[in-house]
Amino acid sequence: MRALYPFIRPLLFQMEPEAAHDFSLKMLARLQDSPLRFLIAQTPVDDPFELWGLTFPNRVGLAAGLDKNARYLDALGALGFGFVEVGTVTPKAQPGNDKPRMFRLPEAQAIINRMGFNNDGVDQLVANLERSQYQGIVGINIGKNKTTPEEQAIDDYTVCMEKVYPHADYITVNISSPNTPGLRDLQFGERLDELLKSIKAKQAELAVAHQKQVPVLVKIAPDLSLAEIEQVADSFCRFKIDGVIATNTTLDRQAVSGLPYASEAGGLSGRVLAEPSTQVLAKLNECLKGQVPTIGVGGIHDGNSAVDKIKAGASLVQIYSCFIYQGPALIKTAAEAIKSLR
């Protein structure tokens, strides 16, 4: 697949972005289920890393958003990732925002999306996980339904936690997507503390019920001030959250100003997010003082940008948008660069 992707990409980029996304995943799944699976299989870089009682084959994972329903886990797992995060999933199925809702900015290796947590609901995701043959580490990213009032958001997260807990190696609480109204308000002050308190209580309850401890992480936005980073770090430490993923997409358009589609609503991701997300990650780790491990995500486009996340304090990294532009070669490039730090 590494050799094929440079030839396939021009064809995919002639398609509407969301259509290309769906087509690519279906193609991967068909290859995985055929004698031609060797075309996509890529041996993971051997760089084992221990965290949360889990052994990651290497430190490069797939960020949530590519496979929202865990429908293509086997195929994506064959590409050489150290771990794969699926979702975001919500308690009830929802269509997401109106189309078009995904836009490429190829000059910047960037994507703007306002998908809006389109997914088939948590019960379908669990059913897909139960059918999967993937033996690697799986994170499950959970969110709230658009129609759920903000004051009842906690219920959506705990419902999802209860259903995915037996199937997850870790769970990510997504409170940072810009595409669900009011969601980012959960990142601050009393709202955040109430959410974290409920999540930790549910985690403790489920750990007893299932006789296993599944770490719970929180994913934050890059659009935080220094004071806000200090505040969220304090909350994460006080409630002993297991990990933080930094960062989600940004609302800032300064880096792509003047490019086609730059004014479209939604979250911006891709290469342009590398520096600002790493700055937030570094400040967050400074505030966490080693008490809470982090996963660095945002703009990783080569070995150096992957290494930058590790040097900023991340234990693991994730890729997504630049994976769309560069294909599976980026997985190995990033993982080998991180391995070279040892």
CORGIBEL-V554255 format. One line per field, one symbol per residue. phi: phi as a letter, one per 40 degrees, with the letter a starting at -180 (. if undefined). psi: psi as a letter, one per 20 degrees, with the letter a starting at -180 (. if undefined). burial: I if it has 24 or more other C-alpha atoms within 12 Angstrom, else O. A space follows every 50 residues. Layout:
# CORGIBEL-V554255
phi: ???
psi: ???
burial: ???
This chain:
# CORGIBEL-V554255
phi: .dccddccddcccccddcccdccccccdcccccbcccccbcbccdcadac afgbbcdacbbccchcbcbfcbccccccchccabbbhcbbdbcacgcccc aabcbccbfbbbbbdgfcacgcccdcccccccbcbccbcbcbabcdccdd cbddccccccdcccdcbbcabbccbbccbbdgcccccbfccccccccccc cccccccccbfabbcbbbbbcccbcdcccccccccccccfccabbbaccb ccbdcbdgcdgcccchccbhdccdccccccdcccccccfgcbcbbcahgc bacccccdcccchccbbbbacccccbgcdcccdcccccdccc
psi: hghhghhhghghiiqpghghggggghggggghjrijhihipopqpnmqpp pkjqophrjorpqqhgnhjkhkggghiiijqhqpprapqrgqqqiarqqq jppqmhhjlrppqlgklprjqhhgggghhhiqjpjappqppqaqqhipqh ijhhhgghggghhigiiqhrppookjpjjopigihiiqchggggghghgh ghggghhghikqooqprpprqilqrghhghghggghghjlqhrpporarq ipjhijpiqpihjqqapprahiigghhhgggggghghhkjhpqqppqojo iagghghhgghjiqhrrqqfgihhhhahhhgggghhgghih.
burial: IIOOIOOOIOOIIOOOIIOIIOOIIOIIIOIIOOOOOOIIIIIIIOIIIO IIOOOIIIIIIIIIIIIIIIIIIIIIIIIIIIIIIIIIIIIIIIOIOOOO IIIIIIOIIIIIIIIIIIIIIIIIIIOIIOOIOIIIIIIIIIIIIIIOOI OOIIIIIIIIIIIIIIIIIIIIIIIIIIIIIIIIIIIIOOIIIOIIOIII OIIIOIOOOOOOIIIIIIIIIIIIOOOIIIIIIIIIIOIIIIIIIIIIII IIIOIIOOOOIIOIIIIIIIIIIIIIIIIIIIIIIIIIOOOIIIIIIIII IIIIIIIIIIIIIIIIIIIIIIIIIIIIIIIIIIIIIIIOOO
